[in-house]
Amino acid sequence: MFITFRLITVLVVLPFVLSWHLDFTKEKGASASGLNTLKIRRNSKQGEHFVPKPGVRLLGTPGSSLSLDPYESVTLECEAEGNSSPTIHWLKDGRRINQGDMDGAEVMEDKEVSEGFSRTRSRLYLNCVTAKDEGTYQCASESPYQRVSEKTDLKLTEAGKISGAICRVKQLLGTPARIYMWTRTRIEVQGNDIHLLCRASGNPQPQIVWLRGNKDGERIKNSHKYEVLQNGDLVIRNLSWGDLGGYTCMAQNIHGDEKTLTFVYPAAPESDLK
Ligand SMILES: *[C@@H]1O[C@H](CO)[C@@H](O)[C@H](O)[C@H]1NC(C)=O
């Protein structure tokens, strides 16, 4: 049983956490509140352990500059990883961009209780760019402890006479459902609740459906175990080993749909590892 658990850990988790490995340690401070703390350590070359501070870091960002033709459409992508569930938002010239009705709806998850680790990905859709879209874009991610961001400068290849009218007509026709923030990987200790992000924009506002497994999986209905929130997120309660695997979020409106896949890994509580 123990060997099997270890094998599954290596086969399933390793591709997701790469150089990171998990160590379950009961911290003195945390045990007072009855919580186990999941620490994520990284081996250094000297064989010593480097224990990163709880926080967040950006993995994939769009790069420092971008040059587009007028009326072109582009999707900027950014990924963050950290303890609990980092959220991502975008700024243009220092101002926060509102991507949809559900943007800014914060994660209700209790940060104190979350012991896990997750990766969140976000996309910024720039449709039909004109002179007003030039500027400095920032991908920013926040955890309760830290805020990190990276910048991308966007310029048009020719700044001559560009008519915004072409773009306005395109927008009037409506926009397809698009997922702009979702959880890619979530590792959490069994027994805790988790909160998987899935935020979508579109005109009209998309409907969100969660499926167990891939896109052919069974539709998840609200129950004592699952809750699909108004903002599109999925709450899974009392995480158990049986919850291991993929979850598909599908956003739909009359102009189109989009799907994303989230991988959930229920880690064993410390007592099971001894
Ligand atoms: C959580 O699930 C376990 C089995 O996986 C069960 O024994 C326990 O009673 C559940 N706890 C709650 C609060 O539902």
The ligand as a MOL file (V3000), in Angstrom:
LIG
                    3D

  0  0  0     0  0            999 V3000
M  V30 BEGIN CTAB
M  V30 COUNTS 14 14 0 0 0
M  V30 BEGIN ATOM
M  V30 1 C -14.8570 13.0560 4.9160 0
M  V30 2 O -14.6820 11.8710 4.1790 0
M  V30 3 C -14.2910 10.7530 4.9620 0
M  V30 4 C -14.1010 9.5810 4.0130 0
M  V30 5 O -13.3200 9.9180 2.9250 0
M  V30 6 C -15.3280 10.4580 6.0290 0
M  V30 7 O -14.9140 9.3940 6.8380 0
M  V30 8 C -15.5760 11.7060 6.8740 0
M  V30 9 O -16.6320 11.4800 7.7740 0
M  V30 10 C -15.9090 12.8810 5.9880 0
M  V30 11 N -15.9990 14.0780 6.7920 0
M  V30 12 C -16.9910 14.9430 6.6780 0
M  V30 13 C -16.9120 16.1370 7.5660 0
M  V30 14 O -17.9200 14.8040 5.9030 0
M  V30 END ATOM
M  V30 BEGIN BOND
M  V30 1 1 1 2
M  V30 2 1 1 10
M  V30 3 1 2 3
M  V30 4 1 3 4
M  V30 5 1 3 6
M  V30 6 1 4 5
M  V30 7 1 6 7
M  V30 8 1 6 8
M  V30 9 1 8 9
M  V30 10 1 8 10
M  V30 11 1 10 11
M  V30 12 1 11 12
M  V30 13 1 12 13
M  V30 14 2 12 14
M  V30 END BOND
M  V30 END CTAB
M  END
